[in-house]
Amino acid sequence: MSGHSKFANIKHKKEKNDAAKGKIFTIIGREIAVAVKEGGPDVANNFKLAQVVAKAKANNMPNDTIERGIKKAAGDGNAVNYEQVVYEGYGPKGIAIIVEALTDNKNRTAANVRSAFTKGKGSIGTQGCVSYMFDKKGQIIIAKEDCPLDSDSLMEKAIEAGADDFNEEEDSYEIITDPDAFEEVAKALEPLKLPIASSEITMIPQNYVSLTDEESVNQLQRTLDLLDEDDDVQNVYTNWEEE
């Protein structure tokens, strides 16, 4: 895989999130609502909800806020119903971009996403225009410095649990699974008390693309910043190789 640090990227994203708690709490609140609607309010029996709660705690969301969100989603028949929508398109120099959103107003979200692409000199494409450049995978990132296991032991545990691949980076370990095996692998690793930086179903680029001119970098960053500011946007994936 590429030489960039996945752990550093995660920390960078978290630092950005720390600077905008309102945004990340809104995102997680919507994810809690969707997870409860799909699988019920019992964290022990709803793996998706358990993953969202873990994400909430990693972002320092207060426990009472988490609990209120679960109770509201479980008990309020008038709660907002969020719909997942996905947009695909291109940034400068053909950089592939996938945007996942949870929204209660598809027209608003589509207009905002289109505007973000346009302002960064990019363009929205048709469904499937760039997703073929990515693989949908379960991905678990573990901080190497605080990991109680060495590389060989961790790899053995991961493969035994059903992981497809294991990669060692400079500052982290990456475990890759089939999406259908993700829950089983994640649960098998829980007793090891690993320092997990990220655990999610994600879109991993098959190849990364570098931008060599400052104007293109600034244009792409403009689009990404605008998407990051939109409360409807949950995840953004690109094949940009950040320098």
MOCORKA-V942706 format. One record per backbone hydrogen bond with DSSP energy under -0.5 kcal/mol. NH is the residue of the N-H (numbers start at 1). CO is the residue of the C=O. If there is no record, write none. Layout:
nh: (NH;NH)
co: (CO;CO)
This chain:
nh: (6;9;10;11;12;13;14;15;16;17;18;19;20;21;23;24;25;26;27;28;29;30;31;32;33;34;35;36;37;38;39;40;43;45;46;50;51;52;53;54;55;56;57;58;59;60;61;66;67;68;69;70;71;72;73;74;75;76;77;79;82;83;85;87;89;90;91;94;95;97;98;99;100;101;102;103;109;110;111;112;113;114;115;116;117;118;119;120;121;122;123;125;129;132;133;134;135;137;137;138;139;140;141;142;143;144;145;147;154;155;156;157;158;159;160;161;162;162;163;164;165;167;169;169;173;174;175;176;177;181;182;182;185;186;187;188;189;190;191;192;193;196;197;198;200;202;202;204;204;205;206;209;212;217;218;219;220;221;222;223;224;225;226;227;228;229;230;230;231;233;234;235;237;239;241;242)
co: (4;5;6;7;8;9;10;11;12;13;14;15;17;18;20;20;21;22;23;24;25;26;27;28;29;30;31;32;33;34;35;36;41;42;43;46;47;48;49;50;51;52;53;54;55;57;56;62;63;64;65;66;67;68;69;70;71;72;75;76;80;103;101;99;97;123;95;91;92;89;237;87;235;85;232;83;105;106;107;108;109;110;111;112;113;114;115;116;118;117;90;88;126;128;130;131;204;135;202;177;200;175;198;173;195;171;171;144;150;151;152;153;154;155;156;157;158;159;158;176;176;174;167;172;142;167;140;165;138;178;178;179;181;182;183;184;185;186;187;189;190;194;141;141;139;137;200;135;202;203;133;239;210;213;214;215;216;217;218;219;220;221;222;223;224;225;226;227;229;230;100;100;98;96;209;240)
